[in-house]
Amino acid sequence: MNHWTEEDITQWLYGLREDAGHLEECDLCRAKADGANSKRVQFLKTPAEVPSDFLAAQRRMIYQRMEARPQMLGYRLAASLALVFLVAVISFNLFHRTSYTPLATPADERLYSDLVAIDARTEPRAIEPIQSLFQE
């Protein structure tokens, strides 16, 4: 004899499966079906009447929260506007930056002139020691 699965019991509860005598013969399956049926009956019961004092207190709490919310909204709005302003300033500075040209000092000018002189030579530097032998 095969025992019923939970799916079989669920189908029996909702009238999608016929009993076929299995629940009368099998104590284990009958216990599972009775437990599932008692849970189903408990869920189908109409809820108890909620006291009007409880509902009134709940309504008052909702109104208090609604009144407190605009103060928080002002802080959020101010913080959002400050953040937008900060992002705008940073992006403006990043994308509209003028080109930076450093000022040249006299030492820099001498360095540049020496570099130009070195670059202007036509002979390699390794020839300089030998060149003194051939000067007239």
DRENDREN-116192 format. One record per residue (C-alpha): residue in one letter; x, y, z. Coordinates in steps of 0.5 Angstrom, whole numbers. Layout:
% DRENDREN-116192
<nuse residu="A" X="X" Y="Y" Z="Z"/>
...
//
This chain:
% DRENDREN-116192
<nuse residu="M" X="0" Y="0" Z="0"/>
<nuse residu="N" X="3" Y="7" Z="-2"/>
<nuse residu="H" X="2" Y="13" Z="3"/>
<nuse residu="W" X="-1" Y="19" Z="0"/>
<nuse residu="T" X="4" Y="25" Z="-1"/>
<nuse residu="E" X="2" Y="32" Z="1"/>
<nuse residu="E" X="0" Y="34" Z="-6"/>
<nuse residu="D" X="-5" Y="28" Z="-5"/>
<nuse residu="I" X="-8" Y="30" Z="1"/>
<nuse residu="T" X="-8" Y="37" Z="-1"/>
<nuse residu="Q" X="-12" Y="35" Z="-7"/>
<nuse residu="W" X="-17" Y="31" Z="-3"/>
<nuse residu="L" X="-18" Y="37" Z="2"/>
<nuse residu="Y" X="-20" Y="41" Z="-4"/>
<nuse residu="G" X="-24" Y="36" Z="-8"/>
<nuse residu="L" X="-19" Y="34" Z="-13"/>
<nuse residu="R" X="-18" Y="27" Z="-11"/>
<nuse residu="E" X="-23" Y="22" Z="-9"/>
<nuse residu="D" X="-22" Y="18" Z="-2"/>
<nuse residu="A" X="-22" Y="11" Z="-5"/>
<nuse residu="G" X="-22" Y="8" Z="2"/>
<nuse residu="H" X="-15" Y="9" Z="3"/>
<nuse residu="L" X="-16" Y="14" Z="9"/>
<nuse residu="E" X="-21" Y="9" Z="12"/>
<nuse residu="E" X="-15" Y="4" Z="12"/>
<nuse residu="C" X="-9" Y="8" Z="13"/>
<nuse residu="D" X="-8" Y="11" Z="20"/>
<nuse residu="L" X="-2" Y="15" Z="18"/>
<nuse residu="C" X="-5" Y="18" Z="12"/>
<nuse residu="R" X="-12" Y="19" Z="16"/>
<nuse residu="A" X="-8" Y="23" Z="21"/>
<nuse residu="K" X="-4" Y="27" Z="16"/>
<nuse residu="A" X="-11" Y="29" Z="13"/>
<nuse residu="D" X="-14" Y="31" Z="19"/>
<nuse residu="G" X="-8" Y="35" Z="21"/>
<nuse residu="A" X="-9" Y="39" Z="14"/>
<nuse residu="N" X="-16" Y="39" Z="15"/>
<nuse residu="S" X="-16" Y="42" Z="22"/>
<nuse residu="K" X="-11" Y="48" Z="19"/>
<nuse residu="R" X="-16" Y="49" Z="13"/>
<nuse residu="V" X="-22" Y="50" Z="18"/>
<nuse residu="Q" X="-18" Y="55" Z="22"/>
<nuse residu="F" X="-16" Y="59" Z="16"/>
<nuse residu="L" X="-23" Y="59" Z="14"/>
<nuse residu="K" X="-26" Y="62" Z="20"/>
<nuse residu="T" X="-28" Y="69" Z="20"/>
<nuse residu="P" X="-23" Y="73" Z="24"/>
<nuse residu="A" X="-26" Y="76" Z="31"/>
<nuse residu="E" X="-29" Y="83" Z="31"/>
<nuse residu="V" X="-23" Y="88" Z="32"/>
<nuse residu="P" X="-25" Y="93" Z="38"/>
<nuse residu="S" X="-26" Y="100" Z="36"/>
<nuse residu="D" X="-21" Y="103" Z="41"/>
<nuse residu="F" X="-16" Y="99" Z="38"/>
<nuse residu="L" X="-17" Y="102" Z="31"/>
<nuse residu="A" X="-18" Y="109" Z="33"/>
<nuse residu="A" X="-11" Y="108" Z="37"/>
<nuse residu="Q" X="-8" Y="106" Z="30"/>
<nuse residu="R" X="-11" Y="112" Z="26"/>
<nuse residu="R" X="-9" Y="117" Z="31"/>
<nuse residu="M" X="-2" Y="114" Z="30"/>
<nuse residu="I" X="-2" Y="114" Z="23"/>
<nuse residu="Y" X="-4" Y="122" Z="23"/>
<nuse residu="Q" X="2" Y="123" Z="28"/>
<nuse residu="R" X="7" Y="120" Z="23"/>
<nuse residu="M" X="3" Y="124" Z="17"/>
<nuse residu="E" X="4" Y="130" Z="21"/>
<nuse residu="A" X="12" Y="129" Z="23"/>
<nuse residu="R" X="13" Y="127" Z="16"/>
<nuse residu="P" X="14" Y="134" Z="13"/>
<nuse residu="Q" X="19" Y="136" Z="18"/>
<nuse residu="M" X="24" Y="131" Z="15"/>
<nuse residu="L" X="22" Y="132" Z="8"/>
<nuse residu="G" X="25" Y="139" Z="9"/>
<nuse residu="Y" X="32" Y="136" Z="11"/>
<nuse residu="R" X="32" Y="131" Z="5"/>
<nuse residu="L" X="30" Y="137" Z="0"/>
<nuse residu="A" X="36" Y="141" Z="3"/>
<nuse residu="A" X="41" Y="136" Z="3"/>
<nuse residu="S" X="39" Y="134" Z="-4"/>
<nuse residu="L" X="39" Y="141" Z="-7"/>
<nuse residu="A" X="46" Y="141" Z="-3"/>
<nuse residu="L" X="49" Y="135" Z="-6"/>
<nuse residu="V" X="46" Y="137" Z="-13"/>
<nuse residu="F" X="50" Y="144" Z="-12"/>
<nuse residu="L" X="56" Y="140" Z="-10"/>
<nuse residu="V" X="56" Y="136" Z="-16"/>
<nuse residu="A" X="55" Y="142" Z="-21"/>
<nuse residu="V" X="61" Y="146" Z="-18"/>
<nuse residu="I" X="65" Y="140" Z="-19"/>
<nuse residu="S" X="63" Y="138" Z="-26"/>
<nuse residu="F" X="64" Y="145" Z="-28"/>
<nuse residu="N" X="71" Y="146" Z="-25"/>
<nuse residu="L" X="73" Y="139" Z="-28"/>
<nuse residu="F" X="70" Y="141" Z="-35"/>
<nuse residu="H" X="71" Y="148" Z="-36"/>
<nuse residu="R" X="78" Y="149" Z="-33"/>
<nuse residu="T" X="83" Y="153" Z="-37"/>
<nuse residu="S" X="90" Y="151" Z="-39"/>
<nuse residu="Y" X="95" Y="151" Z="-34"/>
<nuse residu="T" X="102" Y="154" Z="-36"/>
<nuse residu="P" X="107" Y="155" Z="-31"/>
<nuse residu="L" X="111" Y="161" Z="-31"/>
<nuse residu="A" X="119" Y="160" Z="-33"/>
<nuse residu="T" X="124" Y="162" Z="-28"/>
<nuse residu="P" X="131" Y="164" Z="-31"/>
<nuse residu="A" X="134" Y="157" Z="-29"/>
<nuse residu="D" X="129" Y="154" Z="-33"/>
<nuse residu="E" X="131" Y="158" Z="-39"/>
<nuse residu="R" X="138" Y="157" Z="-38"/>
<nuse residu="L" X="136" Y="149" Z="-38"/>
<nuse residu="Y" X="132" Y="150" Z="-44"/>
<nuse residu="S" X="138" Y="154" Z="-48"/>
<nuse residu="D" X="143" Y="148" Z="-46"/>
<nuse residu="L" X="138" Y="143" Z="-49"/>
<nuse residu="V" X="137" Y="147" Z="-55"/>
<nuse residu="A" X="145" Y="147" Z="-56"/>
<nuse residu="I" X="146" Y="140" Z="-55"/>
<nuse residu="D" X="140" Y="138" Z="-59"/>
<nuse residu="A" X="143" Y="143" Z="-65"/>
<nuse residu="R" X="150" Y="139" Z="-65"/>
<nuse residu="T" X="151" Y="135" Z="-71"/>
<nuse residu="E" X="157" Y="131" Z="-69"/>
<nuse residu="P" X="156" Y="125" Z="-63"/>
<nuse residu="R" X="158" Y="127" Z="-56"/>
<nuse residu="A" X="163" Y="121" Z="-56"/>
<nuse residu="I" X="167" Y="124" Z="-61"/>
<nuse residu="E" X="169" Y="130" Z="-57"/>
<nuse residu="P" X="175" Y="127" Z="-53"/>
<nuse residu="I" X="178" Y="125" Z="-60"/>
<nuse residu="Q" X="176" Y="132" Z="-63"/>
<nuse residu="S" X="182" Y="135" Z="-59"/>
<nuse residu="L" X="187" Y="131" Z="-63"/>
<nuse residu="F" X="185" Y="134" Z="-70"/>
<nuse residu="Q" X="184" Y="141" Z="-68"/>
<nuse residu="E" X="189" Y="146" Z="-72"/>
//
